[in-house]
Amino acid sequence: MRIDKWLWAARFFKTRAQAARACELGRIQSSGQPAKPARPVRIGDMLRVTNEGGEFQAEVLLLSEVRGPASVAQTLYRETEASKEQRLKVAAERRAMRQFEELPAGRPSKRDRRRIIQFRGRA
């Protein structure tokens, strides 16, 4: 079974195209090697998946070519304890950083917009 199809069925990505793109960008590793979309995945493989939800290290438990409910998708893999702890730590850091984030009071003024455009190098 193709790794992009398995990642889609295990609900790491919303579409199979996104799973294939992640493989092409090197965000999927199988046994320490970058995985191409057509790489076969087998039971017992250790995968390292990086997506918007964080970085997962998981062991393949079952194979499925169809995308089912989330409860079924979670039975396809087992995430390592170290991976769970790391993702929870990163999420806690993100929540803590929100407290110190300064948000602008309103829309930028004309002067502010000009400075933004100049900073971005458009003018």
N, C-alpha and C positions, 0 to 999 in steps of 0.2 A: 504494500500500500504506500502511496506517495505521502511524503511528510506534510506537504501543503494541505492536502485533503484531510489528514488526521488532525492538524492544528485547527482547521475550520470546524471539524466535527467535535473536537474537544473544547470549542468555544474560547480559544485564545484570541481569535480574530473574527470579526463579523462576516467577512467575505473570504472566499478562497483566493481571490485576487490580492487581497491585503496580506494573506499568509504567504503567497508566492513572492510578493514584493519584499516582505520582511526577510525571506530566505535570500533573495538577490542582494539585499543590503547587508547581509552578514549578521543579522540579529538573531538567527537561529543556529545553534550549534548542537551537533549530535556527537557524543563521545569526544568532545573537545575539538571537533573539526567543523568548519562552516558547512552548512547543509544547503544544497541546491533544492529547488522545489520538487524535483522528481526523485530525490533520494528516497530509497525505501526505508520505512520505519518498521521496527520489529519489537515484539514484547521484550521488555528488559532493557531497552535503550535508555540512556540518560540524556535528556534534552535540556538545553539552556535557552529559554525563550525570553526575549526582551520586547515588551510592547508598552502601550500607554499605561497599563496597569502596574508596571514595574518589571522586575527581572525574576523569572521563575526558573527553578531547577527542579525538574520532574522526571520520574521514572515512568515509562510506558507500561501500563498494566493490561490494557485491552485495545483491540483495533476496531474501528467502526468507520464505515464509508458514508453513513447517513448522519445528519445533524439532528440530534434529538433534544429533549429538554435539558436544562442545566443540571438537574439532579443526575441524569444518566451520563452527561458529559464529564462530571466530576469523578465518576467511577473509572474513566479511561486512563487516569494517571494518578500518581501519588507524589505530592510535593515534599521535598526534603525539609526537615526541621530548620536547618540553617537558612534556607530560602524564605520560609515563613517569617522567621525572626527578623531577617534583613528587610523584608517588605514592610513589616509593621514598624520597624525603626524609621525607615524613610518616610512613611506616612505620618508618623508622629512629628518628625522634623518639619514636614510641610505644614502641618497644622500650627506648629509653634511659630513658624516664619510669618504666617498670616497676621498674627497679632502685631508685628512690628512693621507691617507694610503700610506705607502712606498712600492713600488714594487721593486723587485730586478732588477739590471741592465741587467742580462743575466742568463745563466745557472749556476747552482752551480759548483764550482770546486770540484776536487776529495776530497780535505780536507773538504769542506763544506758538501759533501755527507756523508762522514764518521761521521761528527758531527751530521747530521740529523739522521742517522741510530742509532747512540749511544743514542741520545735524545729519540728516539722512543722506545728504549729498545730492539732492535732486536739482538744486539751483546754484 
